[in-house]
Amino acid sequence: MPNGPILIIDDEPQNLRVLEQILAGKYKLVFARNGHEALAATRKFRPSLILLDIQLPDMDGYTVCRKLKADPLTESIPVIFITSLADADDEVTGFEAGAVDYIVKPVSSPTVRARVQTHLSLVRAIHLEKSHRDAIYMLGEAGHYNDNDTGVHIWRMADYAGALARALGWGEEQCRLIELAAPMHDTGKIGIPDAILKKSGALDASEWIIMKTHPRIGYDILSKSDAPVFKMAAEIALHHHEHWDGSGYPDGLAGELIPESARIAALVDVFDALTMKRPYKEAWPNEQAIATIQAESDSHFQPAMIEVFIAVLPEILAIQTKWAECEATSRV
């Protein structure tokens, strides 16, 4: 869709010519003269943006817009009404129908160009974010492809991380970043042999040496990008096995030298790992998991962070229930 044409819909040839003169040369354009042609052209050309008149001969533009927004294949295409209807009520009806903008005729060339450019930029931004999310999803899944974790684990953990970050006073943008970054914490397991990842028993000393390389492998992969989400993901990947008392790996960092993002990810990762069922263990009751985490206060985990986690436990358990319902639904 981001590379699709602009669809212009108007039953007056003169109006079509005016918009063509304003936009031709910079954008690919396609045209329709009534509502039925508009719906057919939308399905055929998958436009990036639609410029829609309201007063059409067969159905009004409001109806066309509502039909587009009701169809999953076309609902995300932005619609700008370009019309001679100038009353405030008409404009309100246009936005209620699903339009992103409303321009009154006679049109100004600079206004049309600016509005079109703005909304196409928003379309590109939305699709770029989707591409980032797709990459994040694939990296998160890749990190767990050959071990015993499930895909749901990394996204449930991401929700936990966001809830804990908010409770710790993080801003909303940073919370959004950790929700996207946390699922990539084990990306480095891509570089660990299957025989180690899938071993049913305890790892021996030589196998542990290899296993402990996965944080740095993940960091090396994720640090190739300067995007904020991947910078945070690299930070988490490298440090999510560090312990508050300095007994973790790979760098033996202690206390607040461990980035807070990694401390958050480590705590919620352990909580979810304990409370999820795996091939080699049953899910622990929440109370037992919390008691285990509390027992590792000041050793594995930061005591103050555990206190905040317990304070928001109702929210954490609501997230747990939500994902359990999602899993149950997917199995039906």
Buried (B, 14 or more C-beta within 10 A) or exposed (E): BBEBBBBBBBBEEEBBEBBBEBBEEEBEBBBBBBBBBBBEBBEEBBBBBBBBBBEBEEBBBBBBBBBBBEEEEBEEBBBBBBBEBEEEEBBEBBEEBBBBBBBBBEBEEEEBBEBBEBBBEEBEEBBEEEEBEEBBBEBBBBBBBBBEBBEBBBBBBBBBBBBBBBBBEBEEEBBBBBBBBBBBBBBBBBBBEEEBBEBEEEBEEEBEEBBBBBBBBBBBBBBEBEEBBBBBBBBBBBBBBBBBBBEBBBBEBBEEEBBBBBBBBBBBBBBBBBBBEEEEEEBBEBEEBBEBBBEBBEEBBBEEBBEBBEEBBEBBEEBBEEBBEEEEEEEE
